[in-house]
Amino acid sequence: MSDLSPSEFSYFHCTGEYHFARMRSALASPLHNFSLFLSKRDKVFWPSAPRLADYFGVSEKTVRRSIDELLETGFFVVEKQPLGKSVHYRPVTHREWADKNPGRCTMKAATPWSDEPKDPLAVRLYTLSGGEQFFPGFIKGARNTGLSDDVIAERFAAFFRQDPGGRNHRYMRFMKFLREVRSK
């Protein structure tokens, strides 16, 4: 069986990809994603192994091993096995899988600010900066300029693209930039 035991903590939230990366079959993740796409309406996935092998450019043996691993780990469930026809599988989403497999997912590591409410502007700046944390005092100072959150985010994106410095004092440089742009 694949080792789907979790690392205790991760920088990211747990997803199916976390588990698929730990499977022996490199085809497990693309096959599972493809099955979710094809079964969107009636929740059943039933293409033949030869057609899947042709589609993914791999051997039938590779397809069958991947399906076996997805079955073994619970990401596929057999719905029906009609005699002489393709097996009907139901792909299991990560959310459903996690509910049935408590304790098998990694936990997103807590940060010093995890318990604070998520300010929409802080989240936008975090995303634009590639993961820098923006504390409440900074957000308050940016808003005290009288600019809207949209304008602050737009100006931060422009500032971040042209700022030659590293993280040290970036917040102060941005506040200076905001004030200079505002005064023009």
PAZAPA-4460 file (N, C-alpha, C; in steps of 0.05 Angstrom, whole numbers, plus 32768, in hexadecimal, padded with zeros to 4 digits):
% residues 184
    n_x    n_y    n_z   ca_x   ca_y   ca_z    c_x    c_y    c_z   seq   type   mol
   8011   7FE8   8000   8000   8000   8000   8011   8019   8000     1      M     A
   8008   802E   7FF4   8017   8047   7FF4   8018   8053   8010     2      S     A
   802E   8061   8015   8031   806F   802E   8023   8089   802E     3      D     A
   800A   808A   8038   7FFB   80A3   8038   7FFB   80AF   8054     4      L     A
   800E   80A6   8065   800F   80B2   8080   801A   80CE   807D     5      S     A
   800E   80E0   808D   8015   80FC   808A   802E   8105   8098     6      P     A
   803B   811A   808D   804E   8129   809C   803E   8137   80B1     7      S     A
   8049   813C   80C8   8038   8148   80DC   802D   8164   80D4     8      E     A
   803F   8175   80C9   8036   818F   80C1   8041   8196   80A5     9      F     A
   8034   81A8   8098   803C   81B1   807D   8037   81CE   807B    10      S     A
   8044   81DB   8069   8040   81F7   8063   8025   81FB   8056    11      Y     A
   801A   81E6   8049   8001   81E8   803A   7FEB   81D7   8047    12      F     A
   7FD2   81DD   803F   7FBC   81CC   8047   7FBE   81B1   8038    13      H     A
   7FB2   819D   8043   7FB3   8182   8036   7FA0   8181   801E    14      C     A
   7FA9   8174   8009   7F99   8170   7FF1   7F9E   8153   7FE7    15      T     A
   7F8F   814B   7FD3   7F94   8131   7FC8   7FB1   812E   7FBD    16      G     A
   7FBB   8144   7FB2   7FD6   8143   7FA7   7FEB   813C   7FBC    17      E     A
   7FE6   8144   7FD4   7FF9   813D   7FEA   7FFB   811F   7FEC    18      Y     A
   7FE5   8111   7FEA   7FE5   80F4   7FED   7FEE   80E6   7FD3    19      H     A
   7FE6   80F1   7FBC   7FEF   80E5   7FA2   800D   80E6   7F9F    20      F     A
   801A   80FB   7FA9   8037   80FD   7FA7   8045   80E7   7FB6    21      A     A
   8037   80DB   7FC9   8043   80C6   7FD9   803D   80AA   7FCF    22      R     A
   802E   80A9   7FB9   8027   808F   7FAD   803E   8085   7F9B    23      M     A
   803F   806B   7F97   8053   8060   7F85   804E   8068   7F68    24      R     A
   8035   806A   7F60   802E   806F   7F44   802E   808D   7F3E    25      S     A
   803E   8095   7F2B   803F   80B1   7F23   8026   80B8   7F14    26      A     A
   8017   80A4   7F0A   7FFE   80AA   7EFB   7FE6   80AE   7F0E    27      L     A
   7FE9   80A8   7F27   7FD2   80A9   7F39   7FC5   80C5   7F3A    28      A     A
   7FD5   80D9   7F3C   7FC9   80F4   7F3E   7FBC   80FD   7F24    29      S     A
   7FC9   80FB   7F0D   7FBB   8103   7EF4   7FA3   80F2   7EEE    30      P     A
   7FA5   80D8   7EF5   7F8E   80C6   7EF0   7F76   80CD   7F01    31      L     A
   7F7C   80D3   7F1B   7F66   80DB   7F2D   7F5A   80F5   7F24    32      H     A
   7F6A   8109   7F1D   7F5F   8123   7F14   7F4E   811F   7EFB    33      N     A
   7F58   810F   7EE8   7F4A   8109   7ED0   7F2F   80FB   7ED6    34      F     A
   7F2F   80E9   7EE9   7F17   80DA   7EF0   7F02   80EE   7EFC    35      S     A
   7F0B   8101   7F0C   7EF9   8114   7F17   7EEC   8126   7F01    36      L     A
   7EFD   812C   7EED   7EF3   813C   7ED7   7EDE   812D   7EC7    37      F     A
   7EE4   8114   7EC0   7ED2   8104   7EAF   7EB9   80FC   7EBE    38      L     A
   7EBA   80FA   7ED8   7EA3   80F0   7EE7   7E93   8107   7EF5    39      S     A
   7E98   811F   7EEC   7E8C   8136   7EF9   7E6E   8134   7EFB    40      K     A
   7E61   812B   7EE6   7E43   812B   7EE6   7E38   8113   7EF5    41      R     A
   7E3F   80FB   7EEE   7E33   80E3   7EFA   7E44   80D5   7F0E    42      D     A
   7E5C   80E0   7F14   7E6E   80D6   7F2A   7E78   80B9   7F24    43      K     A
   7E78   80B1   7F0B   7E82   8096   7F04   7E98   8099   7EEF    44      V     A
   7EAD   808A   7EF2   7EC4   808B   7EE0   7EC8   806E   7ED6    45      F     A
   7EC6   806A   7EBB   7EC7   804F   7EB1   7ED6   804B   7E97    46      W     A
   7EE9   805C   7E8F   7EF8   8056   7E76   7F09   803D   7E79    47      P     A
   7F0F   8030   7E63   7F1F   8018   7E64   7F3D   801E   7E68    48      S     A
   7F4B   800B   7E73   7F68   800E   7E78   7F77   8013   7E5E    49      A     A
   7F70   8005   7E47   7F7F   800B   7E2F   7F7B   8028   7E25    50      P     A
   7F62   8032   7E28   7F5E   804E   7E1F   7F6C   8062   7E32    51      R     A
   7F6D   805C   7E4B   7F7B   806E   7E5E   7F99   806C   7E58    52      L     A
   7FA4   8054   7E52   7FC0   8051   7E4C   7FC7   8062   7E33    53      A     A
   7FB6   8060   7E1F   7FBA   8070   7E07   7FB9   808E   7E0C    54      D     A
   7FA6   8096   7E1C   7FA3   80B3   7E22   7FBB   80BE   7E31    55      Y     A
   7FC4   80AF   7E46   7FDB   80B9   7E56   7FF6   80B1   7E4A    56      F     A
   7FF6   80A1   7E35   8010   8099   7E29   8020   8087   7E3B    57      G     A
   8013   8074   7E48   8020   8061   7E5A   8016   8045   7E54    58      V     A
   8021   8031   7E61   8018   8016   7E5D   7FFE   8011   7E6C    59      S     A
   7FF0   7FFC   7E63   7FD7   7FF4   7E72   7FDF   7FEB   7E8E    60      E     A
   7FF6   7FDF   7E91   7FFF   7FD6   7EAB   8002   7FEE   7EBE    61      K     A
   800C   8004   7EB4   800F   801C   7EC4   7FF4   8027   7ECD    62      T     A
   7FE1   8026   7EBA   7FC5   802F   7EC1   7FB9   801D   7ED6    63      V     A
   7FBC   8004   7ED2   7FB0   7FF1   7EE6   7FBC   7FF3   7F02    64      R     A
   7FD7   7FF7   7F02   7FE4   7FFB   7F1C   7FDA   8015   7F2A    65      R     A
   7FD7   802A   7F1A   7FCD   8043   7F25   7FB1   8040   7F30    66      S     A
   7FA0   8033   7F20   7F84   802E   7F29   7F84   801D   7F43    67      I     A
   7F95   8009   7F44   7F97   7FF8   7F5C   7F9F   8008   7F74    68      D     A
   7FB2   801A   7F70   7FBC   802A   7F86   7FA6   803E   7F8F    69      E     A
   7F98   804A   7F7C   7F82   805C   7F84   7F6B   804D   7F92    70      L     A
   7F66   8034   7F8A   7F53   8023   7F99   7F5D   801C   7FB5    71      L     A
   7F76   8014   7FB6   7F82   800B   7FCF   7F82   8022   7FE4    72      E     A
   7F86   803B   7FDB   7F88   8051   7FED   7F6D   805E   7FF2    73      T     A
   7F58   8056   7FE3   7F3E   8061   7FE7   7F36   8079   7FD6    74      G     A
   7F47   8080   7FC3   7F40   8097   7FB2   7F2F   808E   7F9A    75      F     A
   7F2C   8074   7F96   7F19   8069   7F83   7F09   8054   7F92    76      F     A
   7EEF   8052   7F8C   7EDD   803E   7F97   7ED0   8030   7F7F    77      V     A
   7ECF   8015   7F80   7EC1   8006   7F6B   7EA3   800A   7F6F    78      V     A
   7E96   8013   7F5A   7E79   8016   7F5B   7E6B   7FFE   7F4E    79      E     A
   7E77   7FF4   7F38   7E6A   7FDE   7F29   7E80   7FD0   7F19    80      K     A
   7E7D   7FB6   7F16   7E90   7FA6   7F06   7E7F   7F96   7EF2    81      Q     A
   7E76   7FA3   7EDC   7E66   7F94   7EC9   7E78   7F7F   7EBA    82      P     A
   7E6E   7F67   7EB7   7E7D   7F51   7EAB   7E85   7F59   7E8E    83      L     A
   7E9E   7F57   7E88   7EA9   7F5C   7E6D   7EAA   7F7A   7E66    84      G     A
   7EA6   7F8B   7E79   7EA7   7FA8   7E73   7EBA   7FB6   7E87    85      K     A
   7EBF   7FCF   7E82   7ED0   7FDF   7E94   7EC3   7FE1   7EB0    86      S     A
   7ED4   7FE0   7EC4   7ECB   7FE4   7EE0   7EC2   8002   7EE3    87      V     A
   7EAD   8006   7EF2   7EA4   8021   7EF8   7EAF   8029   7F13    88      H     A
   7EBF   803F   7F13   7ECA   8049   7F2C   7EBD   8063   7F33    89      Y     A
   7EBC   8069   7F4D   7EB4   8083   7F56   7ECD   8090   7F62    90      R     A
   7ED7   80A5   7F56   7EEE   80B3   7F62   7EE5   80C1   7F7C    91      P     A
   7EF6   80C0   7F90   7EF0   80CC   7FAA   7F00   80E5   7FAC    92      V     A
   7EF3   80FB   7FB2   7F01   8115   7FB6   7F12   8114   7FCF    93      T     A
   7F25   8126   7FD1   7F36   8127   7FE9   7F25   812D   8002    94      H     A
   7F12   813E   8000   7F01   8145   8017   7EF3   812C   8021    95      R     A
   7EE7   811D   800F   7ED9   8105   8016   7EED   80F0   8022    96      E     A
   7F04   80EE   8015   7F18   80DB   801E   7F22   80E2   803A    97      W     A
   7F27   80FC   803F   7F31   8105   8059   7F1C   80FF   806F    98      A     A
   7F02   8102   8069   7EED   80FD   807C   7EED   80DF   8084    99      D     A
   7EF4   80CE   8071   7EF4   80B1   8076   7F0F   80A7   8081   100      K     A
   7F23   80B8   8080   7F3E   80B1   8089   7F4A   80C5   809C   101      N     A
   7F3D   80C9   80B3   7F47   80DD   80C6   7F63   80D7   80CF   102      P     A
   7F72   80ED   80D2   7F8E   80EB   80DB   7FA2   80E4   80C5   103      G     A
   7F99   80E2   80AC   7FAB   80DB   8096   7FB4   80F3   8086   104      R     A
   7FA9   810B   808C   7FB0   8123   807E   7FC5   8133   808D   105      C     A
   7FD5   8142   807F   7FE8   8154   808C   7FD9   816C   8096   106      T     A
   7FE4   8179   80AA   7FD7   8191   80B5   7FE7   81A9   80AD   107      M     A
   7FDA   81BE   80A5   7FE8   81D7   809F   7FF4   81E2   80B9   108      K     A
   800D   81E8   80B8   801B   81F2   80CF   800F   820D   80D7   109      A     A
   800C   8211   80F1   8001   822A   80FB   8017   823F   80F9   110      A     A
   800F   8258   80F5   8021   826E   80F4   801A   8281   810B   111      T     A
   802B   8293   8112   8024   82A5   8129   800B   82B5   8125   112      P     A
   8002   82B8   810C   7FEB   82C8   8106   7FD2   82B7   80FF   113      W     A
   7FD5   829C   8101   7FBF   828B   80F9   7FA5   8290   8107   114      S     A
   7FA6   8298   8120   7F8D   829C   812F   7F80   82B7   812B   115      D     A
   7F8E   82C8   811B   7F83   82E3   8115   7F6F   82E0   80FE   116      E     A
   7F5A   82F1   80FE   7F47   82F1   80E8   7F56   82F8   80CE   117      P     A
   7F4E   82EC   80B8   7F5B   82F1   809E   7F50   830B   8092   118      K     A
   7F61   831F   8092   7F5A   8338   8085   7F5D   8335   8067   119      D     A
   7F48   833D   8058   7F4A   8339   803B   7F61   8347   802E   120      P     A
   7F69   835F   8037   7F80   836C   802C   7F9A   835E   8032   121      L     A
   7F9C   8354   804B   7FB4   8345   8053   7FB7   832C   8042   122      A     A
   7FA1   831F   803C   7FA2   8307   802B   7FAB   830E   800F   123      V     A
   7FA0   8323   8004   7FA8   832C   7FE9   7FC5   8333   7FE7   124      R     A
   7FCF   8342   7FFB   7FEC   8349   7FFB   7FFD   8331   7FFF   125      L     A
   7FF4   831E   8010   8003   8305   8014   8006   82F7   7FF9   126      Y     A
   7FF1   82F5   7FEA   7FF2   82E8   7FD0   8004   82F7   7FBD   127      T     A
   8001   8311   7FBB   8011   8321   7FA8   802F   831F   7FAF   128      L     A
   8035   831D   7FC9   8051   831D   7FD1   805E   8302   7FCF   129      S     A
   804F   82ED   7FCA   805A   82D2   7FC9   805D   82C7   7FE5   130      G     A
   804E   82D0   7FF8   804E   82C3   8012   8059   82D4   8029   131      G     A
   805B   82EE   8026   8064   82FE   803D   804C   8304   804F   132      E     A
   8050   8304   8069   803A   8309   807C   8037   8327   8080   133      Q     A
   801E   8330   8080   8017   834C   8085   8007   834E   809F   134      F     A
   8013   835A   80B3   8007   835B   80CD   7FF2   8372   80CF   135      F     A
   7FE0   8370   80E2   7FCA   8384   80E4   7FD3   83A1   80E5   136      P     A
   7FE9   83A7   80F2   7FF3   83C3   80F4   7FFA   83CE   80D8   137      G     A
   8007   83BD   80C8   800E   83C5   80AD   7FF5   83CA   809C   138      F     A
   7FE2   83B8   809E   7FC9   83BB   808F   7FBA   83D5   8097   139      I     A
   7FB9   83DA   80B1   7FAD   83F2   80BB   7FBB   840B   80B0   140      K     A
   7FD5   840A   80B1   7FE5   8421   80A6   7FDF   8426   8089   141      G     A
   7FDE   8410   8079   7FD8   8413   805D   7FBD   841F   8058   142      A     A
   7FA9   8416   8068   7F8E   8421   8065   7F8D   843D   806F   143      R     A
   7F9D   8445   8082   7F9D   8461   808B   7FA6   8475   8076   144      N     A
   7FB1   846B   8060   7FB8   847D   804A   7F9F   8487   803C   145      T     A
   7F88   847B   8042   7F6F   8484   8035   7F6A   8476   801A   146      G     A
   7F7C   8464   8012   7F78   8456   7FF9   7F67   843D   7FFE   147      L     A
   7F58   8435   7FE9   7F48   841D   7FEB   7F5A   8404   7FEB   148      S     A
   7F4F   83ED   7FF5   7F5E   83D4   7FF4   7F66   83CD   7FD8   149      D     A
   7F55   83D2   7FC4   7F5C   83CB   7FA8   7F74   83DB   7F9F   150      D     A
   7F74   83F5   7FA6   7F8A   8406   7F9D   7FA4   83FE   7FAC   151      V     A
   7FA2   83F9   7FC6   7FB9   83F0   7FD5   7FC5   83D6   7FC9   152      I     A
   7FB4   83C3   7FC2   7FBD   83AA   7FB6   7FCA   83AF   7F9B   153      A     A
   7FBD   83C0   7F8A   7FC9   83C7   7F70   7FE4   83D4   7F73   154      E     A
   7FE6   83E6   7F85   8000   83F4   7F89   8014   83E2   7F95   155      R     A
   800C   83CF   7FA6   801F   83BC   7FB1   802A   83AB   7F9B   156      F     A
   8019   83A2   7F89   8022   8391   7F73   8037   83A0   7F62   157      A     A
   8031   83BA   7F5C   8045   83CA   7F4D   805E   83CD   7F5D   158      A     A
   805C   83D3   7F77   8073   83D7   7F88   8084   83BD   7F89   159      F     A
   8077   83A7   7F8E   8084   838E   7F91   8094   8386   7F78   160      F     A
   8089   838D   7F60   8098   8387   7F47   80B1   8397   7F45   161      R     A
   80B1   83B0   7F4E   80C8   83C1   7F4A   80DA   83C4   7F62   162      Q     A
   80D2   83BA   7F7A   80E2   83BD   7F92   80FB   83AC   7F90   163      D     A
   8113   83B9   7F90   812C   83AA   7F8D   8135   839D   7FA7   164      P     A
   812B   83A5   7FBD   8135   839C   7FD7   812A   8381   7FDF   165      G     A
   8135   8376   7FF4   812B   835D   7FFF   8115   8363   8013   166      G     A
   810F   8350   8023   80F9   8352   8036   80FE   8367   804C   167      R     A
   8117   836C   8053   811D   837F   8068   8112   839B   8061   168      N     A
   8102   83A5   8072   80F6   83C0   806F   80E4   83C3   8057   169      H     A
   80DB   83AD   804B   80C9   83AF   8034   80AF   83BD   803C   170      R     A
   80A5   83B8   8053   808C   83C4   805C   808F   83E3   805D   171      Y     A
   80A5   83EC   8068   80AA   8409   806A   80AD   8415   804E   172      M     A
   80BB   8407   803D   80BF   8411   8021   80A4   8413   8013   173      R     A
   8092   83FF   8018   8078   8400   800B   8067   8417   8016   174      F     A
   8068   841B   8030   8058   8431   803C   8062   844C   8030   175      M     A
   807C   844F   802E   8087   8467   8022   807D   846A   8005   176      K     A
   807E   8454   7FF6   8074   8454   7FDB   8057   845B   7FD9   177      F     A
   8046   8450   7FEB   802A   8457   7FEC   8025   8474   7FF1   178      L     A
   8034   847F   8004   8030   849C   800A   8039   84AE   7FF3   179      R     A
   8050   84A6   7FE6   805A   84B6   7FD0   8046   84B6   7FB8   180      E     A
   803C   849E   7FB2   8029   849B   7F9C   800F   84AB   7FA2   181      V     A
   8006   84AA   7FBB   7FEE   84B7   7FC4   7FF0   84D5   7FC2   182      R     A
   8008   84DF   7FC7   800C   84FC   7FC8   800E   8508   7FAC   183      S     A
   8011   84F7   7F98   8014   8501   7F7C   7FFA   8507   7F70   184      K     A
***
